[in-house]
Amino acid sequence: MKRRIQLALMGCVLSVSAHLYLALHYYPLKFGFATGQSLCNLNAKFDCDAVSASSFSALLGIPLAAWGAVFYLILFMLILMSWLEWTDYPERLKRWTVLLAGGGFAASVVMGGISVTMMHNYCIVCMGLYALSLIIFIAVLGLLREPFAAGLKSDLPAMWSESRGLLVSIALIPVLAFFVHKIFSQNLGEDDIVRKVNESVSEWQRAKKNEFVAKPSLVMGPPAEQAVMVLSEFADFRCGHCKHASYTLHAFIKAHPDVRFEFYSFPLDGACNEKIQSSSGLSCRLAAAVYCAEKDGKGWPMHDLIFNKQDTINGFDKAEQIDGLLANEVSPMGLNWDTVQRCIGQPETSDAVKAQAKQGHLVEVGGTPTIFANGKMLGRGHVLPVLQAVYDLAKKTPKN
């Protein structure tokens, strides 16, 4: 029995830790503050960020990761109380611990089924949590010394008078989940997210529809005529907000394969953007590097590389420094830097980057990142709830 309890307790500790990790990554991703990808983003299929960006990642507005962390924390306490016999009714406590553990495993089965049948990506950490829920359930099931169903039925009339603490512990699960969610949201300055989402959607509905003539540097997703929603982003590779937004946008796109994503370079650099007074040429060179990498089908990897190296790049003041960094990094991507460098120097490349910047001014881009959904400017378009709300609306409203 001791080994079973220890196994269940260890399973709960691991579950709480994994759920907290997912929650700590979920909130910055949700609100557009992510500083990098999740450690469990292994490939196109096993992508925890894409799972977090799906509509199945939250219940009643609270992420499943927060629910899970609180649930297994309470379960840990109940199992510990059962082990230490801090109760006058040890068998009753065991029965309700088994009931909760069984509920956790049932939730895992449901989420596993949703992952297989309704989602396009998988979360390797979540799969580990599904396995842990089964281990915990089997471990606590073996603790019972009395019939489960009959005992559970006899428990109900006496619960309030004899086991009030147990009822309070169970009731604490939604209460604590709500407060954990509230604390995270307030710390990120998004405690009034519902109002902000409604504002963004309302402004988007009233906004004028723009036509995009210039060709974007990068495209992801289906053809525009087949897409439920077309997202168009104007960004500068030296812009910190653009870096954070890129993680949220990519996670959303991967979770919604019927959305098309178009990336336009909008360098805040007078060397290729006629409306900008200051000129260093650095942002323009980065935009050109991505444009040229895409000629070999490596535009998105170059896009990701530059954002991942943004802190280093923003310490440079010469194009040669950028060239030196990229030359050392592109070989694993299958790119030849000499070929990319020659392409950067071509007039065609300069014209393409300038055309994207001009396109930004034509649609009244005033800063970066600026995001459009189906041709209409979308405020807070780097925030997951805003993207999901507009996506849901776009599915009901045909594009025109």
VODO-83548 format. One record per residue (C-alpha): residue in one letter; z, y, x. Coordinates in steps of 0.1 Angstrom, whole numbers, plus 5000, padded with zeros to 4 digits. Each point is the difference from the previous one (the first is absolute). Layout:
AZYX;...
***
This chain:
M500050005000;K500950245028;R496549965015;R498450074967;I501950324995;Q499350115036;L496349934994;A500050204968;L501950295016;M497550015029;G497149994976;C501450294981;V500550205032;L496449945010;S498850094965;V501950325000;S498750095034;A496449924991;H500250194967;L501550305018;Y497250005025;L497449994973;A501850284981;L500350225031;H496249975005;Y499250034963;Y501450344994;P498250195028;L496849824991;K500450094963;F500650375006;G497550045029;F502450025029;A499349675017;T499850025038;G498349675005;Q499049674985;S502549734991;L500749745026;C498849734976;N496550144997;L498349715017;N496450034986;A498050094970;K501649734979;F503650015012;D500750374996;C503550104989;D499050374995;A497349904976;V502549794980;S502450305000;A497250224987;S499249764971;S501350064964;F502149685003;S502350135027;A502450184977;L502049924968;L501150284977;G498950245027;I502349845026;P498449815028;L500549625000;A501350045035;A503050214988;W500649764971;G500049705025;A502350175025;V502650074974;F499649674982;Y500649795032;L502950235011;I501849934967;L499149635003;F501449995035;M503350154988;L500349744971;I499349715024;L502550135024;M502650034972;S499349654990;W500549885036;L503250195004;E501249904965;W500750374990;T500049904964;D502149814974;Y496849834987;P498149875031;E497749774981;R499050284976;L499250225029;K497949725015;R498149954968;W499150374997;T499150015037;V497649724994;L498650184969;L499450315021;A498549815029;G497749824975;G499050334986;G499150125035;F497949695006;A498350044966;A499150365009;S498549875032;V497949754981;V498750274977;M499250245029;G498449715020;G497849934969;I499050364997;S499250025037;V497749704997;T498350084967;M500050384997;M500250165034;H497650035029;N502550015028;Y503049805011;C503450115015;I501149755027;V503650144997;C499949944963;M499049645005;G502949965023;L502350144973;Y498549764974;A501049715023;L503550155006;S500650024962;L499349634997;I502349915029;I502850224985;F499649844966;I500149645013;A503050095022;V502150144971;L498849734976;G501749745021;L503450184996;L500449914964;R502749754991;E499750034962;P497149984975;F498050325002;A498650054965;A503149894981;G502250215023;L497950304997;K500149984962;S503849985000;D500250295024;L498550264977;P502950054975;A502550055028;M497950215025;W501250354989;S503749904999;E500249775030;S497050085023;R499450374995;G499550065037;L497149754999;L498350194972;V500550335018;S498449855031;I497049894981;A499850344982;L500150185034;I496649865010;P497950244979;V502550285006;L499949975037;A496249955001;F499650334981;F502350195024;V498349855031;H496750114986;K501450354992;I501450055034;F496849905018;S498050224976;Q502250305005;N500149975038;L496250015000;G500050314977;E498349814971;D502949974976;D497950164973;I496949785006;V499249944963;R499650384994;K497950045031;V497849714991;N499450144966;E499250345015;S497549855024;V498249804974;S499950304976;E498550225027;W497549735009;Q498849974965;R499450374997;A498450045034;K496250055003;K497949715012;N498350055033;E496949845015;F500149875035;V496750045018;A501049945036;K500349645012;P503649905008;S500949865034;L501649684986;V499949814968;M502149714986;G499649824967;P497249944975;P497050224993;A500950324982;E498349894967;Q502049685000;A503450155009;V502750074974;M501050305022;V498550175030;L502550165024;S498750265024;E502350135028;F499450295023;A502249975031;D500550125036;F501049735025;R502550235017;C501850074966;G503449834997;H499850004962;C496649835002;K501449725021;H502849934975;A497650024971;S497749755016;Y502549714998;T500650064963;L496350044992;H499049695019;A502749804983;F498950124966;I496349925007;K500849655012;A502149934969;H497250134977;P496749855011;D498250184972;V500750345016;R497650165024;F501350215028;E498050275018;F501350165032;Y498750355009;S500950165033;F501350354995;P501050125035;L502250315001;D498050105030;G497550295002;A497749805024;C498649814970;N501650174970;E498550344994;K502950124978;I502749945027;Q500650275026;S501949805027;S498049775021;S501049735024;G497249744994;L502649724999;S500049934963;C496350024999;R499749745028;L502349764982;A497950044969;A496949935020;A501649695016;V500749854966;Y496550094988;C498449835030;A502349694999;E498849944964;K496549965013;D501249675015;G502149924969;K503350105017;G500750334983;W503149894982;P501649845031;M499350325019;H501450204971;D503249795001;L500250025038;I499850385001;F502750044974;N502349745017;K499550205033;Q500450344983;D503250105017;T498549945034;I496750174991;N501850304987;G501450055034;F496550045015;D498250335005;K496749875015;A497349784986;E499949805032;Q503649884993;I498949874966;D497149835016;G502249835025;L502449874974;L497349874977;A498049845028;N503149795008;E500549904964;V496649924985;S499149695019;P502249764979;M498350144970;G496649895013;L498850355008;N498350125031;W501450345008;D496950125020;T497949944968;V502550184979;Q500150295024;R496350045001;C499950004962;I502750274999;G497750235020;Q497049964977;P499150294977;E499849764970;T503849935004;S500950365003;D497950084969;A501649724980;V503650125008;K499150364992;A498449884967;Q503349834990;A502050315008;K497550214980;Q500349764971;G503850055001;H499650374996;L497549964971;V502649804981;E502750265010;V502049795024;G502750235013;G502049765022;T500449645010;P500349754986;T498250094968;I499149724977;F497649974971;A499949744973;N496749954982;G498950345013;K503150194989;M502650145023;L503249794998;G503250175010;R502649775016;G497149755004;H501949845029;V502949894977;L499749644986;P501350084964;V497450284997;L497249775012;Q501149724977;A500250244970;V496550145006;Y498749655006;D501449884967;L498550304982;A496749955017;K499849644988;K500350124964;T497650305004;P496449945010;K498750225029;N497650284991;
***
